[in-house]
């Protein structure tokens, strides 16, 4: 007996292999996929501007990166003894304006270069709820704990989500026509918006993405939200906050993602890398014992063998 409903998925082309260059932008779910890509030694770049939840925020950084519109003093502000940008996550914030501009423009150049070289671009939308800074009339990526009265909260319609996605794909295709765009809706619930409001937000994202994809070629939808809601519909697959997927859920969704987008030809090398990772994580009771020294030598040979296949391998 099956204890869950399984979403039918089929492999897509072009698949991701060890020659691919993957760019991931968006919610913290993009970070989870990036962590697994890192574990298995795939080439990737994830969120150089930090986690971005809203379609408009992702569109804004991609637009600026493609046009290389450098950040200037007018794009920065000081709050709570730190310098911030409304286009970036708080992990980009710094103690001085000069440092912030350096951080932002370095990230901008990095993103620009990766958009040009990426074989696959993964966009993970987190919420359709946005916050518009009243003074600048800007939909922000992060409020940086600026008082809420400084913002107007608004809900993107499905049409606005579709437009943002279409704008992103058109911009990317102008400089990198071969890039495959993979979209998804983060399964993380934004309950601070409210339970009903979160459901409405996810519905707008899903409807908007599909509306956008229907008008585009080479853009796809991966159902991470649906997998969490339908295949893993128990609280044992959540962290203790009952909001974020736990490691079991993340691993399951990765395996489903691998079924669709990761080349089967990479599986044997993934197994080798997994063996090395587990070996490196091993903590011996007797580190000076001959058996452990032999184990380390064997592990080193495995790492050297992988390095011949993947010169960029990082341990």
BAFI-3210 file (N, C-alpha, C; in Angstrom, 3 decimals, decimal comma, padded with zeros to 6 digits):
// residues 315
n [1|2|3|4|5|6|7|8|9|10|11|12|13|14|15|16|17|18|19|20|21|22|23|24|25|26|27|28|29|30|31|32|33|34|35|36|37|38|39|40|41|42|43|44|45|46|47|48|49|50|51|52|53|54|55|56|57|58|59|60|61|62|63|64|65|66|67|68|69|70|71|72|73|74|75|76|77|78|79|80|81|82|83|84|85|86|87|88|89|90|91|92|93|94|95|96|97|98|99|100|101|102|103|104|105|106|107|108|109|110|111|112|113|114|115|116|117|118|119|120|121|122|123|124|125|126|127|128|129|130|131|132|133|134|135|136|137|138|139|140|141|142|143|144|145|146|147|148|149|150|151|152|153|154|155|156|157|158|159|160|161|162|163|164|165|166|167|168|169|170|171|172|173|174|175|176|177|178|179|180|181|182|183|184|185|186|187|188|189|190|191|192|193|194|195|196|197|198|199|200|201|202|203|204|205|206|207|208|209|210|211|212|213|214|215|216|217|218|219|220|221|222|223|224|225|226|227|228|229|230|231|232|233|234|235|236|237|238|239|240|241|242|243|244|245|246|247|248|249|250|251|252|253|254|255|256|257|258|259|260|261|262|263|264|265|266|267|268|269|270|271|272|273|274|275|276|277|278|279|280|281|282|283|284|285|286|287|288|289|290|291|292|293|294|295|296|297|298|299|300|301|302|303|304|305|306|307|308|309|310|311|312|313|314|315]
n.u [000,841|000,517|001,490|001,248|000,281|001,732|003,306|003,275|006,231|008,525|011,670|013,475|014,869|017,358|019,367|020,924|024,350|027,796|029,101|027,479|026,331|024,943|022,623|021,061|018,332|016,395|014,045|014,643|014,443|015,757|018,306|018,492|018,473|020,822|022,688|022,682|023,548|026,110|027,138|027,341|029,182|028,518|028,650|027,777|025,988|024,590|022,206|023,682|022,944|021,768|018,923|015,938|012,568|010,372|008,870|009,295|011,588|013,547|013,441|014,362|017,110|018,194|017,697|019,271|021,771|022,200|022,286|024,423|024,170|025,613|025,611|025,048|025,584|022,969|021,478|021,702|021,106|021,135|020,493|019,787|022,543|023,764|024,537|022,354|020,694|017,706|017,391|018,643|019,340|019,556|021,944|023,828|024,299|026,335|028,906|029,769|029,095|030,755|031,813|029,470|028,726|030,854|030,439|027,901|028,343|030,320|028,898|027,047|028,574|029,429|026,966|026,150|028,134|027,563|024,963|025,416|026,854|025,395|023,925|021,581|018,964|017,567|014,647|013,188|010,252|008,950|006,874|003,897|003,250|004,204|006,272|005,981|008,051|007,166|008,254|010,120|008,663|009,231|009,207|010,388|013,147|013,801|012,890|014,547|014,068|013,078|010,650|007,251|005,318|006,463|006,002|003,843|001,760|001,268|-000,391|000,811|-000,793|-001,782|-001,299|000,640|002,728|003,206|004,037|006,413|007,968|008,048|009,431|011,911|012,797|012,891|014,840|017,070|017,329|018,163|020,865|021,803|020,793|020,621|020,084|018,347|015,385|014,189|011,439|009,976|007,791|008,329|008,065|007,958|005,986|004,639|003,663|003,495|002,192|-000,327|-002,612|-004,657|-003,914|-001,359|-001,969|-003,384|-001,362|000,485|-001,156|-001,467|001,173|001,591|-000,399|000,379|003,000|002,502|000,950|002,842|004,791|003,374|003,517|006,093|009,116|011,320|011,172|010,339|008,366|008,907|007,453|007,885|006,463|004,010|004,847|005,615|003,167|001,440|002,756|004,181|002,519|002,488|003,195|005,542|007,463|008,397|010,373|010,887|009,507|007,269|006,928|009,065|010,427|011,945|015,160|014,690|012,483|013,586|015,583|013,968|012,566|014,726|015,535|013,369|013,637|016,073|015,305|013,970|015,681|018,469|021,175|021,305|023,761|025,469|025,232|026,946|029,296|028,302|027,842|030,465|031,435|029,729|030,574|033,155|032,572|031,280|033,381|035,175|033,748|033,921|034,835|037,450|037,984|040,545|042,863|045,573|045,956|046,966|045,049|043,334|045,067|045,510|042,924|042,695|044,591|043,443|041,147|042,243|043,226|040,825|039,798|041,674|041,189|038,603|039,178|040,558|038,532|036,864|038,185|037,671|036,860|035,836|036,560]
n.v [-001,197|002,220|005,052|007,677|010,174|010,319|012,660|012,617|012,663|013,533|013,034|015,918|017,825|020,218|018,281|018,638|018,359|017,556|019,390|021,506|024,810|026,259|028,664|029,957|031,666|033,446|032,361|030,879|028,227|027,878|028,054|025,653|023,741|024,561|023,923|021,146|020,744|021,737|019,854|017,607|018,479|019,976|022,657|025,904|028,955|030,715|033,018|035,748|038,204|037,549|035,939|036,195|036,933|037,831|038,068|040,526|041,508|039,695|040,116|042,769|042,675|041,053|042,596|044,871|043,654|042,579|044,917|046,061|048,160|049,944|050,172|053,097|055,865|056,755|054,473|053,396|053,253|054,245|052,483|051,549|051,496|050,249|049,947|049,636|048,132|048,406|046,559|044,244|041,407|041,314|040,117|041,207|043,680|046,252|047,834|050,291|052,737|052,725|050,144|048,686|049,446|048,365|045,629|045,209|045,914|044,142|041,740|042,267|042,260|039,608|038,264|039,208|038,062|035,373|035,073|035,316|033,000|030,846|027,621|026,650|028,271|028,665|029,716|030,565|031,387|032,997|034,470|036,315|038,586|041,903|044,685|048,076|050,797|053,824|056,428|056,208|054,844|052,204|048,706|046,605|044,351|043,599|044,665|045,428|045,895|048,433|050,784|049,661|051,459|052,883|051,609|050,247|047,493|045,106|042,889|040,946|040,382|037,427|038,076|040,074|038,619|036,854|038,699|039,689|037,327|036,834|039,141|038,688|036,337|037,194|039,214|037,699|035,974|037,699|038,021|035,517|033,194|030,415|029,529|027,511|027,947|027,314|027,267|027,569|027,251|028,176|025,832|026,735|028,168|031,410|032,439|034,680|036,520|035,627|032,841|032,419|034,441|033,606|031,276|032,441|033,984|031,978|030,757|032,802|033,033|030,485|030,404|032,634|031,960|029,731|030,962|032,673|030,848|029,551|031,370|031,341|029,881|027,203|027,499|026,236|024,493|023,353|021,262|021,873|022,970|021,628|018,995|019,069|019,668|017,614|015,084|014,964|015,432|015,718|016,700|015,674|016,066|018,581|021,265|022,131|024,502|024,127|025,183|025,384|023,085|020,017|018,266|015,720|016,128|017,990|016,425|014,528|016,112|017,009|014,555|014,103|016,305|015,645|013,431|014,657|016,697|016,199|014,701|011,245|010,191|011,291|009,945|007,843|009,221|010,962|009,116|008,384|010,819|011,211|009,107|010,000|012,393|011,391|009,954|012,016|013,208|011,393|010,593|009,356|006,973|006,270|007,989|007,680|005,110|002,374|001,373|003,535|005,352|004,013|004,146|006,921|007,308|005,855|007,383|009,788|009,047|008,556|011,161|012,409|011,058|011,942|014,637|014,651|014,290|016,384|019,258|021,556|020,677|020,928|020,605]
n.w [000,000|-000,848|001,001|000,464|-001,926|-005,099|-007,119|-010,578|-012,422|-015,017|-016,679|-017,799|-020,500|-021,506|-019,323|-016,054|-015,663|-014,880|-016,399|-016,474|-015,544|-012,938|-011,886|-009,078|-007,763|-005,372|-002,920|000,379|-000,201|-002,607|-001,649|-000,251|-002,322|-003,545|-001,562|-001,676|-004,311|-003,963|-002,175|-003,793|-005,599|-007,914|-010,307|-009,384|-008,570|-005,929|-004,934|-004,752|-003,717|-001,382|000,234|-001,610|-001,766|-003,242|-006,519|-007,846|-006,598|-007,414|-010,163|-010,211|-009,373|-011,361|-013,646|-013,077|-012,920|-015,509|-016,981|-015,790|-013,917|-011,753|-008,165|-006,244|-003,955|-003,547|-003,463|-001,011|002,532|005,992|008,956|012,246|012,945|010,807|007,281|004,556|001,672|-000,145|-002,116|-001,470|000,683|004,311|005,022|003,417|004,425|005,900|007,974|007,057|004,497|002,238|002,320|001,947|-000,679|-002,092|-001,549|-002,744|-005,466|-006,200|-005,946|-007,918|-010,310|-010,230|-010,465|-012,974|-014,666|-014,248|-015,197|-017,905|-018,412|-017,458|-017,650|-016,659|-014,954|-011,893|-010,427|-007,469|-006,167|-003,320|-002,032|-002,828|-001,606|-001,167|-000,106|-000,301|-000,314|000,912|000,589|-001,541|-003,412|-004,034|-004,516|-002,149|-001,501|001,017|004,239|006,306|009,003|009,181|010,351|010,113|009,280|007,286|004,953|002,402|002,244|-000,265|-002,555|-005,128|-008,196|-010,088|-012,774|-012,557|-011,416|-013,550|-015,480|-014,317|-014,361|-017,140|-017,956|-016,738|-018,064|-020,740|-020,575|-019,754|-021,952|-023,917|-023,490|-022,996|-024,713|-024,596|-022,062|-019,724|-018,001|-014,835|-012,847|-009,573|-006,707|-003,457|-000,791|001,785|004,268|004,644|007,321|008,863|007,405|007,642|007,748|005,784|004,059|003,305|001,841|-000,251|-001,380|-002,273|-004,149|-006,033|-006,912|-008,075|-010,073|-011,582|-012,420|-014,071|-015,998|-017,083|-018,027|-020,031|-022,031|-022,835|-024,187|-023,343|-020,615|-017,440|-014,938|-011,689|-009,301|-006,355|-004,200|-004,425|-004,041|-001,371|-000,171|-001,020|-001,282|001,060|003,322|006,205|009,575|010,531|008,676|008,951|010,387|013,894|014,126|012,664|010,166|008,315|005,944|007,005|007,148|006,129|004,469|002,681|001,506|000,242|-001,631|-003,110|-004,257|-005,909|-007,577|-008,715|-010,205|-012,280|-013,325|-013,043|-014,644|-015,396|-015,907|-014,109|-011,740|-010,809|-010,217|-008,317|-006,255|-005,618|-004,667|-002,504|-000,863|-000,272|001,098|003,380|004,426|005,057|007,056|009,063|012,379|014,049|016,720|017,373|016,205|015,560|014,892|012,793|011,045|010,680|009,452|007,063|006,063|005,652|003,640|001,561|001,239|000,379|-002,130|-003,440|-003,487|-005,116|-007,490|-008,105|-008,410|-010,814|-012,604|-011,961|-011,888|-010,400|-007,949|-004,573|-001,206]
ca.u [000,000|001,210|001,029|001,141|000,054|002,977|003,127|004,006|007,275|009,302|012,942|013,444|016,119|018,661|019,544|022,091|025,442|028,955|029,539|026,480|026,609|023,603|022,387|019,842|017,933|015,075|013,754|015,584|014,393|016,853|019,509|018,509|018,905|022,229|023,476|022,816|024,436|027,452|027,539|027,705|030,236|028,090|029,004|026,577|026,028|023,298|021,804|024,756|022,351|021,032|017,599|014,958|011,305|009,317|009,234|009,799|012,956|014,407|013,483|015,153|018,558|018,575|017,713|020,444|022,980|022,377|022,644|025,569|023,848|026,276|024,992|025,674|025,173|021,516|020,867|022,035|020,590|021,627|019,453|020,289|024,013|024,266|024,148|021,536|020,059|016,376|017,409|019,431|019,050|020,320|023,294|024,725|024,452|027,683|029,075|030,008|028,508|031,767|031,871|028,238|028,792|031,793|029,770|026,815|028,842|031,004|027,828|026,437|029,447|029,378|025,689|026,205|028,947|026,927|023,812|025,934|027,416|024,547|023,183|020,268|018,660|016,465|013,993|012,281|009,425|008,521|005,617|003,355|003,085|005,350|006,247|006,378|008,567|006,322|009,048|010,764|007,718|009,972|008,928|011,690|013,485|013,896|012,555|015,667|013,519|012,591|009,274|006,269|004,554|007,173|005,709|002,489|001,771|000,411|-000,365|000,950|-001,794|-001,157|-000,824|001,895|003,732|003,512|004,801|007,767|008,660|008,296|010,491|013,173|013,210|013,240|016,126|018,116|017,498|018,879|022,312|022,121|019,614|020,622|019,807|017,080|014,848|013,365|010,756|009,303|007,232|008,884|007,082|007,960|004,793|004,880|002,496|003,411|001,181|-001,627|-002,824|-005,419|-003,105|-000,289|-002,555|-003,687|-000,072|001,003|-002,034|-001,127|002,469|001,447|-001,174|001,177|004,110|001,990|000,542|004,062|005,426|002,590|003,879|007,546|009,767|012,517|010,940|009,668|007,920|009,144|006,425|008,369|005,362|003,023|005,438|005,532|001,767|000,707|003,509|004,726|001,519|002,480|004,073|006,845|008,395|008,694|011,196|010,102|008,636|006,112|006,822|010,117|010,682|013,144|016,142|014,070|011,667|014,489|016,210|012,958|012,304|015,920|015,485|012,381|014,272|017,094|014,605|013,552|016,648|019,874|021,505|021,613|025,185|026,225|024,917|028,096|030,207|027,659|028,081|031,866|031,554|029,029|031,460|034,237|031,999|031,051|034,693|035,728|032,977|034,184|035,692|037,950|038,291|041,988|043,390|046,946|045,961|047,339|043,842|042,830|046,003|045,207|041,649|042,959|045,297|042,438|040,273|043,009|043,256|039,491|039,687|042,516|040,500|037,508|039,771|040,912|037,293|036,312|039,325|037,219|036,318|036,108|036,239]
ca.v [000,000|003,497|005,895|009,064|010,342|010,725|013,499|012,040|013,541|012,944|013,728|017,017|018,138|019,624|017,986|019,206|017,419|018,212|020,477|022,570|025,963|026,512|029,880|029,858|032,936|033,472|032,075|029,995|026,911|027,871|027,787|024,218|023,047|024,917|023,164|019,786|020,840|021,902|018,576|016,690|019,103|020,616|024,080|026,693|030,205|030,887|034,242|036,668|039,309|036,977|035,378|037,120|036,202|038,373|038,097|041,846|041,645|038,907|040,851|043,994|042,410|040,533|043,747|045,692|042,887|042,487|046,257|046,525|049,455|049,927|050,818|054,349|056,309|056,922|053,151|052,950|054,034|053,792|052,191|050,712|051,457|049,518|050,443|048,635|048,425|047,798|045,523|043,103|040,833|041,907|039,567|042,058|044,951|046,457|048,906|051,563|052,864|052,321|048,687|048,176|049,628|047,367|044,323|045,158|045,954|042,869|040,770|042,614|041,761|038,149|037,841|039,511|037,051|034,057|035,070|035,104|031,652|029,816|026,679|026,539|029,300|028,230|030,836|030,083|032,482|032,686|035,110|037,355|039,788|042,798|045,899|049,237|051,905|054,961|057,582|055,971|054,101|051,020|047,410|046,272|042,944|043,377|045,906|045,718|046,327|049,813|050,772|049,217|052,604|053,424|050,750|049,796|046,088|044,840|041,530|040,825|039,559|036,440|038,749|040,762|037,558|036,407|039,766|039,683|036,155|037,051|040,150|038,034|035,411|037,982|039,859|036,673|035,430|038,668|037,881|034,091|032,537|028,973|029,205|026,885|028,570|026,403|028,021|026,798|028,017|027,661|025,194|027,387|029,004|032,729|032,560|036,034|037,222|035,053|031,545|032,614|035,299|032,790|030,424|033,308|034,338|030,836|030,551|033,818|032,663|029,306|030,787|033,562|031,242|028,929|031,899|033,138|029,738|029,278|032,347|031,297|028,627|026,944|027,785|025,070|024,568|022,174|021,391|021,648|023,294|020,555|017,800|019,236|019,681|016,399|013,859|015,029|016,239|015,432|017,621|015,058|016,513|019,982|021,605|022,325|025,667|023,670|026,036|025,066|021,658|019,522|017,667|014,577|016,689|018,595|015,319|013,928|017,015|016,941|013,319|014,300|017,254|014,882|012,605|015,478|017,619|015,803|013,641|009,931|009,923|011,829|009,200|007,106|010,192|011,411|008,092|008,519|012,043|010,945|008,259|010,854|013,302|010,631|009,636|013,221|013,507|010,348|010,974|008,079|006,849|006,117|008,630|007,266|003,676|002,082|001,192|004,860|005,920|003,364|004,714|008,270|007,176|005,437|008,533|010,745|008,539|008,799|012,597|012,709|010,517|012,864|015,900|014,499|014,445|017,694|020,061|022,582|020,016|021,660|019,779]
ca.w [000,000|-000,844|002,101|000,017|-003,354|-005,735|-008,294|-011,717|-012,958|-016,111|-016,924|-018,755|-021,190|-021,215|-017,906|-015,374|-015,436|-014,277|-017,270|-016,357|-014,678|-012,421|-011,115|-008,274|-007,170|-004,765|-001,515|001,063|-000,822|-003,578|-000,859|000,060|-003,536|-003,739|-000,592|-002,188|-005,471|-003,417|-001,587|-004,876|-006,397|-009,152|-010,405|-009,142|-007,802|-005,261|-004,237|-004,355|-002,960|-000,272|-000,051|-002,171|-001,716|-004,107|-007,947|-008,218|-006,082|-008,301|-011,437|-010,039|-009,350|-012,671|-014,553|-012,769|-013,224|-016,957|-017,464|-014,996|-013,325|-010,455|-007,009|-005,808|-002,620|-003,461|-003,279|000,346|003,660|007,287|009,940|013,356|012,921|009,652|005,972|003,881|000,392|-000,246|-003,147|-001,017|002,001|005,412|005,144|002,638|005,134|006,419|008,960|006,376|003,161|001,266|002,338|001,346|-002,127|-002,596|-001,469|-003,722|-006,840|-006,441|-006,184|-009,204|-011,374|-010,150|-011,031|-014,412|-015,334|-014,168|-016,098|-019,253|-018,587|-016,860|-018,489|-016,017|-013,959|-011,029|-009,749|-006,424|-005,651|-001,967|-001,644|-003,704|-000,795|-001,254|000,715|-001,096|000,472|000,544|000,163|-002,840|-004,251|-004,472|-003,906|-001,590|-001,295|002,453|004,956|007,202|010,295|009,129|010,861|009,129|008,775|006,124|003,805|002,081|001,901|-001,413|-003,081|-006,576|-008,876|-010,979|-013,989|-012,223|-011,271|-014,911|-016,143|-013,745|-014,884|-018,565|-018,059|-016,372|-019,122|-021,936|-020,299|-019,754|-023,303|-024,747|-023,301|-022,884|-025,303|-024,383|-020,660|-019,369|-016,788|-014,028|-011,796|-008,533|-005,587|-002,212|000,096|003,105|004,446|005,241|008,192|009,439|006,614|007,979|007,102|004,546|003,196|002,743|000,800|-001,382|-001,975|-003,019|-005,303|-007,029|-007,491|-008,932|-011,261|-012,380|-013,048|-015,184|-017,034|-017,731|-018,748|-021,231|-023,062|-023,008|-024,549|-022,559|-019,194|-016,870|-013,543|-010,862|-008,260|-004,981|-003,294|-004,497|-003,428|000,088|000,265|-001,385|-001,000|002,423|004,029|007,634|010,291|010,815|007,657|009,218|011,541|015,116|013,979|011,891|008,985|007,358|005,713|007,669|006,257|005,450|003,383|001,690|000,778|-000,624|-002,752|-003,955|-005,038|-006,978|-008,500|-009,424|-011,191|-013,416|-013,904|-012,936|-015,599|-014,824|-016,110|-012,968|-010,521|-010,284|-009,626|-007,078|-005,235|-005,209|-003,866|-001,241|-000,072|000,221|002,100|004,610|004,963|005,663|008,276|010,062|013,496|014,587|018,144|017,514|014,992|015,259|014,590|011,411|010,239|010,314|008,489|005,787|005,635|005,162|002,368|000,582|001,021|-000,413|-003,506|-003,995|-003,739|-006,278|-008,663|-008,409|-008,860|-012,227|-013,373|-011,619|-011,400|-009,459|-006,742|-003,333|-000,042]
c.u [000,876|000,614|001,031|000,831|001,329|002,686|003,917|004,977|008,052|010,599|012,785|014,839|016,168|018,864|020,821|023,130|026,639|029,601|028,605|026,941|025,258|023,576|021,058|019,564|016,570|015,057|014,786|015,514|015,459|018,169|019,621|018,984|020,392|023,130|023,706|023,692|025,887|027,981|028,042|028,635|029,796|028,534|027,732|026,942|024,644|023,210|022,964|024,246|021,557|019,664|016,647|013,636|010,322|009,760|009,837|011,238|013,939|014,547|014,409|016,652|019,022|018,669|018,966|021,732|023,237|022,842|023,893|025,351|024,374|025,491|025,785|025,119|023,657|020,782|021,096|021,330|021,095|020,466|020,018|021,787|024,590|023,796|023,479|021,180|018,713|016,316|018,103|018,993|019,957|021,718|024,299|025,025|025,814|027,736|029,281|029,375|029,482|031,847|030,637|028,288|029,755|031,156|028,722|027,350|029,678|029,984|027,176|027,265|029,429|028,098|025,655|026,954|028,252|025,690|024,277|026,378|026,476|023,896|021,755|020,119|017,421|015,939|012,988|011,534|008,851|007,165|005,197|003,089|004,359|005,162|006,819|006,803|007,886|007,139|009,631|009,840|008,370|009,476|010,254|011,883|013,487|013,654|013,633|015,220|013,231|011,136|008,239|005,468|005,210|006,830|004,209|002,582|000,812|000,632|-000,254|-000,173|-001,075|-000,597|000,503|003,033|004,184|004,374|006,232|008,580|009,005|009,420|011,852|013,679|013,631|014,599|017,272|018,393|018,237|020,389|022,747|020,935|019,520|020,240|018,419|016,614|013,899|012,751|010,164|008,723|007,734|007,795|007,045|006,767|005,166|003,686|002,416|002,419|-000,231|-001,836|-003,556|-004,597|-001,951|-000,812|-002,870|-002,410|000,478|000,156|-001,714|000,204|002,313|000,693|-000,350|002,320|003,611|001,509|001,767|004,710|004,691|002,971|005,358|007,998|011,010|012,396|010,040|009,273|008,245|008,271|006,912|007,270|004,355|003,552|005,335|004,094|001,070|001,441|003,969|003,782|001,360|003,467|005,409|007,878|008,748|009,674|010,285|009,200|007,366|005,869|007,811|010,251|011,954|014,057|015,586|013,257|012,542|015,153|015,229|012,707|013,513|015,897|014,480|012,923|015,316|016,471|014,306|014,739|018,112|020,145|021,845|023,096|026,038|026,113|026,125|029,093|029,621|027,904|029,517|032,042|030,877|029,898|032,601|033,731|031,807|032,376|035,330|035,025|033,251|035,162|036,160|038,151|039,808|042,667|044,801|047,069|046,260|046,121|043,287|043,760|045,774|043,917|041,862|043,660|044,336|041,518|040,964|043,062|041,906|039,321|040,500|041,868|039,350|038,062|040,193|039,693|036,701|037,429|038,937|036,723|036,776|035,677|036,245]
c.v [001,246|004,401|007,377|009,077|010,890|011,506|012,894|013,057|012,802|013,722|014,803|017,222|019,631|019,440|018,621|018,108|018,200|019,250|021,677|023,650|026,480|027,805|029,734|031,189|032,782|033,125|031,135|028,574|026,781|027,560|026,297|023,403|023,309|024,126|021,740|019,756|020,966|020,578|017,629|017,323|019,598|022,082|024,918|028,036|030,404|032,252|035,146|037,890|038,812|036,489|036,478|036,379|036,593|038,389|039,426|042,046|040,891|039,605|042,063|043,709|041,850|041,677|044,588|044,969|042,829|043,827|046,819|047,948|049,536|050,667|052,067|054,733|056,417|055,590|052,609|053,820|053,415|053,604|051,231|050,440|050,618|050,198|049,316|049,086|047,725|046,706|044,249|042,643|041,461|041,309|040,289|043,369|045,030|047,653|050,269|051,558|052,387|050,803|048,077|048,289|048,628|045,981|044,182|045,097|044,729|041,772|041,004|042,070|040,239|037,616|038,075|038,415|035,695|033,982|034,772|033,662|030,530|028,930|026,529|027,647|028,862|029,436|030,290|031,264|032,086|033,246|036,124|038,642|040,619|044,023|047,046|050,366|053,187|056,104|057,404|055,305|052,843|049,782|046,828|044,760|042,595|044,701|046,325|046,325|047,830|049,793|050,493|050,368|053,240|052,666|050,556|048,342|045,845|043,425|041,563|039,950|038,485|037,076|039,473|039,761|037,088|037,434|039,811|038,521|036,341|038,062|039,534|037,171|036,164|038,645|038,858|036,198|036,406|038,493|036,418|033,276|031,044|028,570|028,589|027,469|027,597|027,223|027,066|027,753|027,384|027,019|025,804|028,331|030,309|033,060|033,897|036,887|036,795|033,763|031,688|033,418|034,520|031,900|031,227|033,682|033,198|030,567|031,547|033,487|031,520|029,653|031,689|032,886|030,454|029,819|032,397|032,062|029,438|030,205|032,280|029,924|028,457|027,331|026,692|025,326|023,262|022,284|021,117|021,936|022,147|019,260|017,878|019,099|018,333|015,105|013,799|015,798|015,812|016,353|016,994|015,442|017,993|020,120|021,873|023,555|025,347|024,507|025,611|023,553|021,217|018,819|016,459|015,065|017,274|017,506|014,675|014,806|017,063|015,692|013,413|015,267|016,530|014,009|013,385|016,143|017,189|014,607|012,339|009,595|010,443|010,942|008,470|008,047|010,777|010,416|008,150|009,717|011,858|010,101|009,078|011,788|012,588|010,243|010,822|013,575|012,504|010,848|009,707|008,117|006,812|006,682|008,195|005,787|003,462|001,939|002,544|005,530|005,328|003,910|006,105|008,237|006,785|006,604|009,576|010,327|008,761|010,273|012,996|012,205|011,424|014,175|015,835|014,695|015,842|018,555|021,115|021,991|020,726|020,774|020,654]
c.w [000,000|000,228|001,739|-001,473|-003,977|-006,997|-009,460|-012,308|-014,036|-016,282|-018,000|-019,350|-021,508|-019,706|-017,373|-015,172|-014,900|-015,190|-017,159|-015,380|-014,200|-011,603|-010,392|-007,602|-006,517|-003,302|-000,914|000,519|-001,909|-002,876|-000,541|-001,155|-003,781|-002,799|-001,085|-003,431|-005,018|-002,871|-002,673|-005,917|-007,775|-009,138|-010,271|-008,516|-007,218|-004,578|-003,797|-003,594|-001,759|-000,713|-000,522|-002,310|-002,811|-005,570|-008,385|-007,770|-006,970|-009,649|-011,334|-010,082|-010,692|-013,682|-014,333|-013,171|-014,724|-017,524|-016,785|-014,479|-011,900|-009,375|-006,639|-004,445|-002,477|-003,250|-001,873|001,375|004,958|008,249|010,975|013,236|011,786|008,369|005,189|002,465|000,363|-001,315|-002,694|000,361|003,056|005,553|004,258|003,356|005,809|007,364|008,315|004,993|002,089|001,169|001,688|-000,167|-002,760|-002,624|-002,570|-005,149|-007,194|-006,747|-007,544|-010,366|-011,418|-010,788|-012,531|-015,172|-015,352|-015,049|-017,523|-019,472|-018,161|-017,915|-017,985|-014,978|-013,193|-010,266|-008,753|-005,828|-004,298|-001,582|-002,700|-002,936|-000,873|-000,382|-000,096|-000,164|000,009|-000,041|-001,233|-003,855|-004,835|-003,748|-003,434|-001,497|000,183|003,163|005,953|008,532|010,355|009,576|009,771|008,528|007,548|004,835|003,625|001,644|000,742|-001,934|-004,598|-007,117|-009,691|-012,248|-013,733|-012,020|-012,654|-015,641|-015,637|-014,296|-016,362|-018,771|-017,768|-017,528|-020,379|-021,755|-020,371|-021,175|-024,229|-024,657|-023,229|-023,399|-025,027|-022,954|-020,503|-018,044|-016,099|-012,896|-010,762|-007,500|-004,307|-001,359|001,494|003,203|005,147|006,146|008,907|008,656|006,999|007,210|005,776|003,551|002,551|001,615|-000,452|-002,128|-002,827|-004,269|-006,412|-007,700|-008,483|-010,216|-012,177|-013,101|-014,251|-016,334|-017,807|-018,574|-020,052|-022,386|-023,426|-023,482|-023,684|-021,108|-018,637|-015,417|-012,846|-009,618|-006,832|-003,957|-003,254|-003,872|-001,911|000,565|000,036|-001,065|000,459|003,340|005,482|008,326|010,669|009,767|007,809|010,376|012,735|015,048|013,200|010,637|007,910|007,165|006,430|006,660|005,496|004,251|002,282|000,854|-000,198|-001,853|-003,683|-004,831|-006,170|-008,028|-009,337|-010,505|-012,463|-014,112|-013,839|-013,843|-014,881|-014,948|-014,951|-011,727|-009,940|-009,623|-008,340|-005,941|-004,720|-004,281|-002,509|-000,312|000,534|001,314|003,436|005,260|005,654|006,969|009,394|011,128|014,196|016,100|018,365|016,258|014,608|014,904|013,104|010,495|009,791|009,308|007,109|005,187|005,031|003,800|001,241|000,225|000,150|-001,874|-004,194|-004,359|-004,962|-007,567|-009,087|-008,969|-010,327|-013,122|-013,179|-011,037|-010,376|-008,143|-005,476|-002,146|001,211]
res [x|x|x|x|x|x|x|x|x|x|x|x|x|x|x|x|x|x|x|x|x|x|x|x|x|x|x|x|x|x|x|x|x|x|x|x|x|x|x|x|x|x|x|x|x|x|x|x|x|x|x|x|x|x|x|x|x|x|x|x|x|x|x|x|x|x|x|x|x|x|x|x|x|x|x|x|x|x|x|x|x|x|x|x|x|x|x|x|x|x|x|x|x|x|x|x|x|x|x|x|x|x|x|x|x|x|x|x|x|x|x|x|x|x|x|x|x|x|x|x|x|x|x|x|x|x|x|x|x|x|x|x|x|x|x|x|x|x|x|x|x|x|x|x|x|x|x|x|x|x|x|x|x|x|x|x|x|x|x|x|x|x|x|x|x|x|x|x|x|x|x|x|x|x|x|x|x|x|x|x|x|x|x|x|x|x|x|x|x|x|x|x|x|x|x|x|x|x|x|x|x|x|x|x|x|x|x|x|x|x|x|x|x|x|x|x|x|x|x|x|x|x|x|x|x|x|x|x|x|x|x|x|x|x|x|x|x|x|x|x|x|x|x|x|x|x|x|x|x|x|x|x|x|x|x|x|x|x|x|x|x|x|x|x|x|x|x|x|x|x|x|x|x|x|x|x|x|x|x|x|x|x|x|x|x|x|x|x|x|x|x|x|x|x|x|x|x|x|x|x|x|x|x|x|x|x|x|x|x|x|x|x|x|x|x]
***
